Amino acid sequence: MASKLAIQGGTKVRTKPYPKWPMAGKEEEDALIRVLRSGTWGCTQGSEVGKFEAAFAKYQDAKHGIAVVNGTVSLRLALMASGIQAGDEVIVPPYTFLATASSVVEANGTPVFVDIHPDTYNLDPDKIEAAITPRTRAIIPVHVAGLAADMDRILAIARRRNLTVIEDCAHAHGATYKGRKVGAIGDMGSFSFQSSKNLTSGEGGIILSDNDTVAAMCRSLHNCGRVEGGTWYGHRNPGGNYRMTEFQGALLSCQLVRLEEQAVTRDANGLYLDKKLAEIPGLQPMARGRFGETRHAYHLYMFRYDPDTFGGATREAFCKAVSAEGVPCCGGYPVPLYRQPLFAEKHFGPFTGYRSTRPEMDYANVSCPVCEQACKAACWITQSVLLGSRADMDDIVAAVAKVYENRAELASVR
Ligand SMILES: Cc1ncc(COP(=O)(O)O)c(C=O)c1O
């Protein structure tokens, strides 16, 4: 009989903590003090944000980078730069963070939810065409958990239907699709540098693009509508002050130096976990490599849990038991986005064009069965855990295997 579960008073598989996040050292300290002492804290006078924008765009294989205050604003500005008009529809997946769809509402558009693929939880290209109407203007594929969406197929549909593609790369710093980094594979890409992200300055975001025209519009929108070569009090476009500070720029440049090595470690550990966890009955890692994704950024290590194989124990009981063994694990997005009150009850205020163009749009009737299932089956392990050693990964496998062996006891876990 396997040893008693830690959640029931047994000995933990592991007591050592996993790597802490964020990580910072002398480089970050020096950079922050340098900016502090320079007295130039804003990016309109300084060069730290500009340096970071150029370095990150280059790292992600993009021509332009416009750093902003967060990854929600970057989505909204990218939508605005795409020329979206009141009531235009934007196709989004429902298995994602709020911002992917709320940014559409903020940009005065109407989000249209399209289901995800059961093996990757990324937007399913087979389901996109059926959702396109004469009002559709854009698609926002999310590279969910850090695994690139099926970009060739999404772009083929978008080019045929004249739609803009904005990649939501909030989870995907360093991820590759067919060997190319994500972000400017579509028309624009949006990243977040919020605290949990694989590259962070506490808050922050960036828009990437290879397109000179939309990049110039994003730059204008994030800087109070000013235009290149214009004056301080010359405002041409409906923008605001969404600029990043020099402190963030300097910090992110230091973090960027660490990113590539971290990305390689996460990717290798994720592949290792895929192999090991697939050997445990009732657990199914996500598919990798079937749809053009090459390097996985593993903002999240995600796998599917089958309660039937675990004697009917809930996913929540499973995650609690694994966490109690010393391996932090959680269930992720609890419901598809369209079930959030914002959408289900259309709490859009006066801000959206859906009233005039799609008054019949009723999110309470939307059903994306694969996403519904994903919200019940997915288990997440966060990115910093994947920065551990091979022995640290073996502890994950041991914790999960122990919970499986004790599955009969799990039913009583609340
Ligand atoms: C998929 C996705 N898109 C967008 C965002 C928004 O980023 P931010 O929190 O920086 O506004 C997040 C943040 O968690 C995210 O996970």
The ligand as a Gaussian input file, in Angstrom:
#p B3LYP/6-31G(d) Opt

LIG

0 1
 C       -4.245000      35.145000     -22.292000
 C       -4.107000      36.501000     -21.672000
 N       -4.361000      37.583000     -22.415000
 C       -4.233000      38.831000     -21.925000
 C       -3.856000      39.042000     -20.620000
 C       -3.834000      40.439000     -20.090000
 O       -2.614000      40.855000     -19.636000
 P       -2.505000      41.948000     -18.440000
 O       -2.848000      41.273000     -17.169000
 O       -1.084000      42.378000     -18.530000
 O       -3.439000      43.059000     -18.775000
 C       -3.550000      37.941000     -19.805000
 C       -3.106000      38.151000     -18.410000
 O       -3.200000      37.326000     -17.554000
 C       -3.682000      36.634000     -20.340000
 O       -3.439000      35.552000     -19.597000

